[in-house]
Amino acid sequence: MGRKGTMEEESINSIYLDETMTVKIYKPSSFSPLYKYHICIMQDGNDYLQLGRVATLSDRYHEDGTIENTIFVGIHYQDKHDRRNKYHPEGEQFVDYMKFLANEVVPMLDEKLPTYHMGGCRALMGDSLAGTMALMTAVKYPNTFGKVIMQSPYVDDFVMEQVKDSTSVQSMEIYHTIGTEETEVETTNGAVQDFLTPNRKLKEFLQNQCSEYIYHELDGNHTWKHWQKDLKRAIPTMFGNESH
């Protein structure tokens, strides 16, 4: 089945990352500059488009009126080392990558697209380390990003501290999932880690802080099979058409 919407690409010569970054923009088939759009920026962009089938879900949910006008934006990594370098809290480009999202990606999208220019209408979405990046960027730039979708994020002491020190978590809308089998996840550097316990700790904190916090535990492990299925709930939950 072919995509109904249109995929466009923009390049950003990032001053923060010192490289040219490709930004994929998926517009719904009903796109018109006369409407305004919510924006969902996905790290691991190609994975979300291919393995997560986000374009297909966007087509379906726009067509049946399940979600409000939303443009899905994908940004990908070069390889697993580049990914860790950009998304991991200890990565060399971690802070620069957040600056790239807030100061380069968002202004470009606001210029090229009919967006709301409000944090509450911009979401960051990611799986695993990309989910960590989504949360950390929203914590650092709360006026720019008001929504987070994180699927099985990597959570360590640094992540917990950043969230606990944040005064902006209260006003955020967060969708958070973790698999009950994610007790032995192999990470990029070959180590095996328990993702479930720290995610539950993060949940304990967030559920008392967030204005809108949705948490689900999935029956499954740290794989796209489960994230893809979960997106069928995550996207309508976060971009649902309230009049629908």
N, C-alpha and C positions, 0 to 999 in steps of 0.2 A: 504494500500500500504506500503510495507516494505521499510526501508531505504536502499539506494544503497551504501552510504559511510560507513565508519567504525567509531564506537565510542570507544574511549579509555579513561582510567582514570589514572590520576597520583595523588599521594598524596604529599603534601608539609608540612613538619613539620615547621610551620612558627615561626621564632624567634620573629617576631614583634607582632603577634597575640596570641602567646603561645597556639596554637591549631593546629591540623592536618586539613589541608584544601584539599578538593577534587577538582581537576581540570579536567573537561570533555573536551576531544579533538575530534572534528568531522572532519575526513578527507574525502575529496571527493573520489568517487570510482576510479577516474583516478590517485589517489595519487602515486607519485613516488619520491624517494629521489633525482632523477636527476633534478627535477624541483625546483624552489623556490616558496615560498608561502607568500601571505599576511596573516596577522593574525587579527582576530576580537575577542576581549575579551569582553564577555558579563557578566555584573553583573545581578543578578536575573537569573542566567544561566538556571535553570530548567524551569522557566517560559518562557524564550525565546525558549527553545527546545520544550516544551509541548504546551503552549498557542500560542507562536509566530510561531511555526512550522518551525523553522530555518533550521533544517536538510532537510526537504522536499524542501524548497526554495533553499538550497545549491545544492541539487541533481539536481533540475530542471535547475538552472542557469549555473551550470558547464556543464551539458549535452548539453545545446543549445548554449554554448559559450557566454552567456550574461555577465558573470563576469570572471575576471582573477582568477588564482589559489588562493583560499582563504581557510584557516582553521578557523573554528569557535570554540571558546573556551568558555566554560561556568563555572562560579563559583557561587555557590548558598549560601544561608544563612540558619541558623538553624530555626529561627522563626521570627516573625515580630519585636520582641524586639532586637534580634541580628542584624537584618537588619538595624534598625534605629541606633543602636550603631555603626555600621560600615559605613553606607552610609550618615547619616545626619551630616551636618557641626558641630552640637553640640554634636554628638555622641562621647563617650569615646574612641572608637577605630578608629575614622575617619582618623586621621593622620597616624596611624600605618597601616591601611588598604591600604592607598595609597603607603606606603613604601613596603608593601607586594606585591602589583601589580608590582611596578617598579623594586624592588630589588630581588624578589623571583620568581614571576610568569614568567616574561620576560626572565631572564637568563635560567630558566628551559626549556621554549619553544624553545629558541635559541639553546639550547644544544641538545634537542631531535628531533627537526624538521628542515627541510631545509628552514629557513626563510631568509629574506633580511638583517636582523640586522640593519634596518634603521627605524627611527621614522615615516617617511612618509608611511611606509608599515604596520604600526600597528595602529589599531583602537580600541577605547573603546566604547562600546555600552551599553545603559541602559535606562530604563523607570522610570519615577517619581524620587524617591530618587536615584535610580541606575543611572539615567541620570545625576543627580547632581554630583555623584561620578565620572562618566566618564569625565565630564567637568573639575572638580577640579583637578583630577589626571593629566590630560593632561596639565593644566595650571602650575601645580607644576613640572611636568617632561616632558617639551616640546620636549627634544631631544629623549625621549623614545617613546612618543605617538604623532603622527602627525594628527590623524583623530579622530573625535568624532561624534557619532550618539546619540542624546539625544531626547527621546520622552517624552513630557510633564514633563520636569524636575522641581523639586522643586527649586525655586529661591527666595532668601531673600537678605537682605542688604549685608550680609557677602559674598555671592556668587558674587553679583554685584561688590563689592570692589575688590575681588580677580581677577576678570576678567579685571577690569579697571586698576589695578596695573600691570597686566601682560604685558611684552614686547613681548611675544611669540605668542599671539593670531593671529598676522598678518600672520604668516606662517602656520597657521592651516587650515585644511579643516573640516568644521563643517556642519552637517545635523541636523536641529532643527525643531521639530513639536510640536504644542500645539492644543488642541481642543477648538473650540469656545464656547463650553458649560462648560468649566472647570472653572467656576466662584465660585462653591461651592464644593470643594473637601474635603472629610473627610480624615484626616491624621491619622497616627498610634496612636497618643496620643488622638484621639477623637475630635480634633478641626476641624473646617470647614474653609477652606482657599480658597481665590481666586488665582488660578494658572495663569489665562489668562493674567491679567494686568502685573505682574512682568515678565512673559515670553515675552510680547510685549516690555517691557522696555529693556530687555536683547537683543532682536532683534535689536532695534534702535541702540544700541551700536555696536553689532557684525557686522551688515551689512556694517558699515563704516570701520571696522578694519580688518576683515578676508580676506585672499587672496581668499579663496573659501568658500562661505557661502550660504547654501541652507535652506530656511525657508518655511514651509507650515503651514497653519492653517487648521485643519481637522474639518469637521462637526461632532462633537461628544463630548463625555465626557471622563472621566479619566478611561478608561477600555481597556482590551486586545483586545476586538472586533475591536477597531479602530487602535490600535498599530499593530496588526497582519496584517491588510490590508495595513497599511502604510509601513510595512517591504518590501512589494512587490515593492515598489518604492525606499525605503532607500538603500537596498542592491545593486541593480544595479546602483544606483546613486553613491555610494561610492566605489564600487569595479568593476565598469563597465570595460569591455574589450574594450579598445580604438580602437583596430583594427576591432572590431566586426561591 
